[in-house]
Amino acid sequence: MSFACARFARMAWLPAACGVLALSFAAPATAQVSKSSVAAKELGDVLDRLKLDSIAAADPADPGTYVAALYFPGAQMLVISAKYSAPSLLNDKLTKKDFRDVYIDLSSASIAATKVFIMDQAANGLVFKPDGDQPADSWEHGKTTTSFDGDWKKAKMTEEEYTKAFSAADTRYAQILALLAAQAKKSGS
């Protein structure tokens, strides 16, 4: 093979290699599935099957903390986690399967500094940045609210801070959803 042919052969693979490399970097960002999306689907499926629009549970990892959700199929999931000053009251309501009342009590009379409130706009888990005109999910903890609309500058955050906040919220939300799914399965049996 002549020098010119050998040089051309080496250069011919370069555009293909660059294309493969670019796709390998782009694929994880677009194909990334949040931890909470899997958990939200599981909880939604269980609630649909049991025909429930609310669910609540005690958090066994944090005594005195309760989690609850209101579910609007395919539209929205409102989820709360908080400590409650009168645990026996909520325990009685859990025993009676008064899940909506537990949600209401946590929304209105929980210990404010411990309260986490999640608005999952499509009941599909937290989304890092919604597509098109889809509404953003939000995470509220204490007095801080983060809208996961992908606009970290508007939130006065760096991209790294936004990503870290999303990751922490997503992990905690997935844990809460798993607790609620376990409670729903237990309630349906």
C-alpha positions as CSV (number, residue, x, y, z in Angstrom):
1,M,0.0,0.0,0.0
2,S,1.4,3.4,-0.9
3,F,2.0,6.1,1.7
4,A,-1.0,8.2,0.3
5,C,-3.3,5.2,0.5
6,A,-2.2,4.3,4.0
7,R,-2.7,7.9,5.2
8,F,-6.2,8.0,3.7
9,A,-7.2,4.7,5.3
10,R,-6.1,6.1,8.7
11,M,-8.1,9.3,8.2
12,A,-11.2,7.6,6.8
13,W,-12.1,6.1,10.2
14,L,-11.7,9.5,12.0
15,P,-15.2,10.9,11.3
16,A,-16.9,7.6,12.3
17,A,-14.9,7.4,15.5
18,C,-15.8,11.0,16.4
19,G,-19.5,10.3,15.7
20,V,-19.3,7.2,18.0
21,L,-17.5,9.2,20.7
22,A,-20.0,12.0,20.5
23,L,-22.9,9.6,20.8
24,S,-21.4,7.9,23.8
25,F,-21.2,11.2,25.7
26,A,-24.7,12.4,24.6
27,A,-26.6,9.1,25.3
28,P,-26.3,9.0,29.1
29,A,-27.7,12.6,29.4
30,T,-30.8,11.9,27.3
31,A,-31.3,8.3,28.3
32,Q,-30.7,8.8,32.1
33,V,-33.5,7.5,34.1
34,S,-33.9,9.0,37.6
35,K,-34.1,6.7,40.6
36,S,-37.5,8.1,41.5
37,S,-39.0,7.5,38.0
38,V,-38.8,3.7,38.6
39,A,-40.2,4.0,42.1
40,A,-43.0,6.4,41.0
41,K,-44.0,3.9,38.3
42,E,-44.1,1.1,40.8
43,L,-46.1,3.1,43.3
44,G,-48.5,4.3,40.6
45,D,-49.1,0.8,39.4
46,V,-49.9,-0.5,42.9
47,L,-52.2,2.4,43.6
48,D,-54.0,2.0,40.3
49,R,-54.4,-1.8,40.9
50,L,-55.8,-1.2,44.4
51,K,-57.8,1.8,43.3
52,L,-56.3,4.1,46.0
53,D,-55.7,7.8,45.6
54,S,-53.7,8.2,48.8
55,I,-51.2,6.2,50.8
56,A,-49.2,6.9,54.0
57,A,-46.6,5.1,56.2
58,A,-44.3,5.5,59.1
59,D,-40.6,5.8,58.2
60,P,-38.9,2.9,60.0
61,A,-35.5,4.5,59.5
62,D,-36.5,7.7,61.3
63,P,-38.8,7.2,64.2
64,G,-41.5,9.9,64.4
65,T,-41.3,10.6,60.7
66,Y,-44.2,9.8,58.4
67,V,-44.6,9.8,54.6
68,A,-47.8,10.3,52.6
69,A,-48.9,10.9,49.1
70,L,-52.0,12.1,47.2
71,Y,-52.1,10.5,43.7
72,F,-53.8,11.8,40.6
73,P,-53.2,9.0,38.0
74,G,-51.1,10.1,35.1
75,A,-51.3,13.8,36.2
76,Q,-49.6,14.4,39.6
77,M,-48.3,13.0,42.8
78,L,-48.0,15.2,45.9
79,V,-45.7,13.6,48.5
80,I,-44.8,14.7,51.9
81,S,-42.4,13.5,54.6
82,A,-42.2,15.0,58.0
83,K,-41.9,14.5,61.7
84,Y,-45.2,14.7,63.7
85,S,-45.4,15.8,67.3
86,A,-48.2,13.3,68.1
87,P,-47.1,10.0,66.5
88,S,-49.8,8.0,68.3
89,L,-52.5,10.0,66.4
90,L,-50.9,9.2,63.0
91,N,-50.3,5.6,64.0
92,D,-54.0,5.2,64.8
93,K,-54.9,6.7,61.4
94,L,-52.5,4.3,59.7
95,T,-54.1,1.3,61.4
96,K,-57.5,2.5,60.1
97,K,-56.0,3.1,56.7
98,D,-57.0,6.7,56.8
99,F,-54.2,7.6,54.5
100,R,-55.7,10.9,53.2
101,D,-56.1,12.1,56.8
102,V,-52.4,11.3,57.5
103,Y,-51.5,13.4,54.4
104,I,-53.6,16.3,55.6
105,D,-52.2,16.2,59.1
106,L,-48.6,16.1,57.7
107,S,-49.4,19.0,55.4
108,S,-50.9,21.2,58.0
109,A,-49.4,20.3,61.4
110,S,-46.0,18.7,60.9
111,I,-42.8,20.0,62.4
112,A,-41.8,22.6,59.8
113,A,-38.1,22.2,59.8
114,T,-38.4,18.4,59.0
115,K,-41.0,18.8,56.2
116,V,-40.2,17.7,52.7
117,F,-42.8,18.3,50.1
118,I,-42.5,17.0,46.5
119,M,-44.7,18.0,43.6
120,D,-44.2,15.3,41.0
121,Q,-46.0,16.9,38.0
122,A,-46.6,13.8,35.9
123,A,-46.5,11.2,38.7
124,N,-43.4,9.8,36.9
125,G,-40.6,10.7,39.3
126,L,-38.4,13.7,39.4
127,V,-37.2,15.0,36.0
128,F,-33.9,16.9,35.8
129,K,-35.3,19.2,33.1
130,P,-38.8,18.8,31.6
131,D,-39.3,18.6,27.9
132,G,-40.9,21.4,26.0
133,D,-43.8,23.0,27.9
134,Q,-44.1,20.3,30.5
135,P,-44.3,21.7,34.1
136,A,-41.3,21.4,36.4
137,D,-41.2,19.1,39.4
138,S,-40.4,20.8,42.7
139,W,-38.8,19.9,46.0
140,E,-39.4,21.9,49.2
141,H,-37.4,21.3,52.3
142,G,-38.0,23.6,55.3
143,K,-37.9,27.1,53.8
144,T,-36.0,26.1,50.6
145,T,-37.8,25.3,47.4
146,T,-36.1,24.1,44.3
147,S,-37.9,23.9,40.9
148,F,-36.3,21.3,38.7
149,D,-36.8,23.2,35.5
150,G,-33.2,22.9,34.3
151,D,-32.6,26.7,34.8
152,W,-30.0,26.6,37.6
153,K,-29.1,30.3,36.9
154,K,-32.6,31.4,37.7
155,A,-32.3,29.4,40.9
156,K,-29.0,31.2,41.6
157,M,-27.1,28.0,41.5
158,T,-24.2,26.6,39.5
159,E,-24.9,23.7,37.2
160,E,-23.0,21.5,39.7
161,E,-25.1,22.7,42.6
162,Y,-28.3,22.1,40.7
163,T,-27.1,18.6,39.7
164,K,-26.2,17.8,43.3
165,A,-29.5,19.1,44.6
166,F,-31.4,17.1,42.0
167,S,-29.5,13.9,42.8
168,A,-30.1,14.2,46.6
169,A,-33.8,15.0,46.1
170,D,-34.2,12.1,43.6
171,T,-32.5,9.6,46.0
172,R,-34.7,10.7,48.9
173,Y,-37.8,10.8,46.8
174,A,-37.1,7.2,45.6
175,Q,-36.8,6.1,49.2
176,I,-40.1,7.7,50.2
177,L,-41.8,6.2,47.2
178,A,-40.5,2.8,48.1
179,L,-41.8,3.1,51.6
180,L,-45.2,4.1,50.2
181,A,-45.3,1.2,47.7
182,A,-44.5,-1.3,50.4
183,Q,-47.3,0.2,52.6
184,A,-49.7,0.0,49.6
185,K,-48.8,-3.6,48.9
186,K,-49.3,-4.5,52.6
187,S,-52.6,-2.6,52.7
188,G,-53.9,-4.5,49.6
189,S,-53.3,-7.9,50.9
